[in-house]
Amino acid sequence: MRDNTRVPITPAIIEYFSDNLPGKVGLWLFGTPSILFNNVASLNEIYVTKNAYHTKHENERLFGEPLLFNNIVSMDTADPKYKAKRKSLSAAFLKAKIRSMMGMVKSTTLRFFKDIQDKAVDGVTVADLNDTTCALQAHIITCILLGEGESFVEIDYHNKDGSVKKVTIAEHIDSTLNSFFARLNDNIFALIYPSLLKYQITATDRAFFKNCHILRAHIKQVI
């Protein structure tokens, strides 16, 4: 939440709370109830305690449908067919699982920072701490989900100007998720009519759908 570039409403929240940001901030945004977390301890509640019983809001599903489809993350908790799967997703964050992840977190972190050090000029490494932290988190999560080292594999990423570049899986996921807000910026009517997010109206929309397809195809191949 302290990063003004990632969430458009962050500056307003920081201004309102000053330096006394609570662990959780509740918002009613574009007709969607939202909770923003500002400390690690609060995440335990949503991941372990509430995850098995939390159903995504319809607007949340709409935002994520091109990337997620209907799976255990976005499914309706009321659907008995998926109830057991949602509980298993919650169980993945219990202590026994977390312990098994620690080795992967350590190796991924060491590799990530070694890559940064290798880019040092005259022994001096210059890096934006905020961008570095976000990127490292993306690498750790991707490695845990797809396998150690997988986040460093490069695939195509489409920019809205039509150009294509090679980026790591972690960077691809980070950029694709951030493009949610870019889509809203390029088509302000989507804030009023969320159903417009189903269609490829702007260049940002078209790039987003291409990137979702590429990312899903790669993850499917890994699985």
C-alpha positions in Angstrom: 0.0 0.0 0.0 2.9 2.4 0.5 3.8 2.1 -3.2 1.9 4.9 -5.0 2.6 3.5 -8.4 0.8 0.1 -8.0 -2.6 1.0 -6.7 -4.3 4.3 -7.7 -6.1 4.8 -4.4 -2.9 4.4 -2.3 -2.1 8.1 -2.0 -5.5 8.9 -0.7 -5.3 6.1 2.0 -1.8 7.3 3.1 -3.0 10.9 3.3 -6.1 9.8 5.4 -4.2 7.6 7.9 -0.9 9.5 7.9 1.8 7.1 9.3 -0.7 5.1 11.4 -1.8 2.6 8.8 -3.9 -0.1 10.4 -3.3 -3.8 9.6 -6.4 -3.9 7.4 -8.3 -1.1 5.5 -11.8 -1.8 4.3 -13.0 0.0 1.2 -16.1 0.1 -1.0 -14.7 0.7 -4.4 -16.7 0.8 -7.7 -19.5 -1.2 -6.0 -17.0 -3.9 -4.7 -16.2 -4.4 -1.1 -12.4 -4.6 -0.7 -9.8 -5.2 2.1 -6.2 -3.9 1.7 -3.6 -5.5 3.9 -0.7 -3.6 5.4 1.1 -6.2 7.5 2.0 -9.9 7.3 0.2 -11.0 10.4 -3.2 -10.1 8.8 -2.5 -12.3 5.8 -2.7 -15.4 8.0 -6.4 -14.7 8.7 -7.4 -14.4 5.0 -5.2 -17.3 3.8 -5.8 -19.9 6.5 -8.9 -19.0 8.4 -11.2 -17.4 5.8 -10.0 -18.7 2.4 -12.1 -21.9 2.5 -15.2 -19.8 3.0 -14.6 -16.7 0.9 -16.3 -16.2 -2.4 -15.0 -13.6 -4.8 -17.3 -10.7 -5.6 -18.7 -10.8 -9.1 -16.6 -7.8 -10.2 -13.5 -9.5 -8.9 -14.3 -12.6 -11.1 -14.9 -10.4 -14.1 -11.4 -8.7 -13.7 -9.6 -12.0 -13.4 -11.6 -14.2 -15.7 -9.3 -13.9 -18.8 -6.4 -15.1 -16.7 -8.0 -17.4 -14.0 -11.2 -18.7 -15.6 -13.3 -20.6 -13.0 -10.9 -22.4 -10.7 -10.4 -23.0 -7.0 -9.3 -19.3 -6.6 -12.3 -17.7 -8.2 -15.1 -20.4 -7.8 -18.3 -19.9 -5.8 -18.0 -21.3 -2.3 -21.6 -22.2 -2.4 -21.0 -24.7 -5.1 -20.6 -28.1 -3.3 -18.6 -29.4 -6.2 -15.7 -27.1 -5.2 -16.0 -27.0 -1.5 -13.4 -29.6 -0.7 -11.0 -28.0 -3.2 -11.2 -24.7 -1.5 -10.4 -26.2 1.8 -7.4 -27.9 0.3 -6.2 -24.6 -1.0 -6.5 -23.1 2.5 -4.6 -26.1 3.9 -1.6 -25.3 1.6 -0.8 -22.4 3.8 -0.6 -24.4 7.1 2.6 -24.6 9.0 3.8 -27.9 7.7 3.6 -26.7 4.1 5.3 -23.4 5.0 8.3 -25.2 6.5 8.7 -27.1 3.3 8.7 -23.9 1.3 11.5 -22.2 3.3 14.3 -23.9 1.4 12.9 -22.7 -1.9 12.4 -19.2 -0.6 16.0 -19.1 0.5 17.5 -20.4 -2.8 15.3 -18.1 -4.9 16.3 -15.1 -2.8 20.0 -15.9 -3.1 19.7 -16.4 -6.9 17.7 -13.2 -7.3 20.2 -11.0 -5.5 23.2 -12.7 -7.2 21.7 -11.7 -10.5 21.5 -8.1 -9.2 25.1 -8.2 -8.0 26.3 -9.5 -11.4 25.0 -6.3 -12.9 27.1 -4.1 -10.6 29.3 -1.4 -12.2 32.7 -0.9 -10.7 31.6 -2.9 -7.7 28.6 -0.7 -7.0 25.0 -2.1 -7.3 22.2 0.4 -7.7 18.6 -0.8 -7.4 15.2 0.6 -6.5 14.3 -1.1 -3.2 10.6 -1.0 -3.9 10.8 -2.5 -7.4 13.4 -5.0 -6.2 11.2 -6.2 -3.3 8.1 -6.5 -5.5 10.1 -8.5 -8.1 11.6 -10.8 -5.5 8.1 -11.5 -4.1 6.9 -12.4 -7.6 9.9 -14.7 -8.1 9.3 -16.5 -4.8 5.6 -17.0 -5.3 6.1 -18.2 -8.9 8.8 -20.7 -7.9 6.6 -22.1 -5.1 3.7 -22.5 -7.5 5.5 -23.8 -10.6 8.8 -25.2 -9.3 12.2 -24.0 -8.4 13.9 -21.9 -11.0 10.7 -21.7 -13.1 10.2 -18.0 -12.4 13.5 -17.2 -14.3 12.3 -18.8 -17.5 11.6 -16.1 -20.2 8.4 -16.0 -22.4 6.9 -13.4 -24.8 5.2 -10.3 -23.3 3.1 -8.1 -25.6 3.1 -4.3 -25.1 0.1 -2.3 -26.1 2.1 -0.6 -28.9 2.4 -4.1 -30.6 6.0 -4.7 -29.7 7.0 -8.0 -28.0 9.8 -8.5 -25.5 11.1 -11.5 -23.5 10.5 -11.3 -19.8 10.7 -13.8 -16.9 7.6 -15.6 -15.7 7.6 -13.5 -12.5 7.9 -10.3 -14.4 5.1 -11.5 -16.8 2.7 -12.2 -14.0 3.5 -8.9 -12.3 3.0 -6.8 -15.5 -0.1 -8.7 -16.5 -1.7 -8.1 -13.1 -0.8 -4.4 -13.1 -2.4 -4.1 -16.5 -5.8 -4.5 -14.8 -5.5 -0.8 -13.8 -4.1 0.1 -17.2 -7.3 -1.3 -18.8 -9.4 0.9 -16.5 -7.3 4.0 -17.3 -7.6 3.4 -21.1 -11.4 2.7 -20.9 -12.9 4.8 -18.1 -16.4 3.5 -19.0 -15.3 0.1 -17.6 -15.5 1.6 -14.1 -19.2 2.2 -14.7 -19.9 -0.9 -16.8 -17.5 -3.7 -15.6 -19.0 -6.0 -18.3 -16.9 -4.1 -20.9 -13.8 -5.9 -19.4 -15.0 -9.0 -21.3 -14.2 -7.4 -24.6 -11.0 -6.3 -26.4 -11.8 -2.7 -27.0 -8.5 -0.9 -26.5 -4.9 -1.7 -27.4 -4.3 -2.4 -23.7 -7.2 -4.9 -23.7 -5.8 -6.7 -26.7 -2.4 -6.9 -25.2 -3.8 -8.1 -21.9 -5.7 -11.0 -23.5 -2.7 -12.1 -25.5 -0.5 -12.1 -22.4 -3.1 -14.0 -20.5 -3.2 -16.7 -23.3 0.6 -16.9 -23.3 0.9 -17.2 -19.6 -1.8 -19.8 -19.3 -0.3 -21.8 -22.1 3.1 -21.9 -20.4 1.7 -22.8 -17.0 -0.4 -25.5 -18.6 2.7 -26.9 -20.2 4.5 -26.9 -16.9 1.7 -28.7 -15.2 
